[in-house]
């Protein structure tokens, strides 16, 4: 699905990719990978790249990472990948 979105809109027409990752439940894969990488000592920006979305964003050329929110109490991470 990720690649299809890039192809449909054209990589040059996309300014960034924003992810909102919530812990718990069936859709927590990115959140869990982020937390695991952070626990291993990576910075939040480095940890974001270790997620599925981070890897797909990197492959599409979105290599700059900005953490908008990282709230462990609410189990929520919001991240933005840009060029």
Beta strands, then each sheet from edge to edge (+ up, - down):
strand 1: 16-22
strand 2: 64-71
strand 3: 76-82
sheet 1: 1+ 3- 2+
end
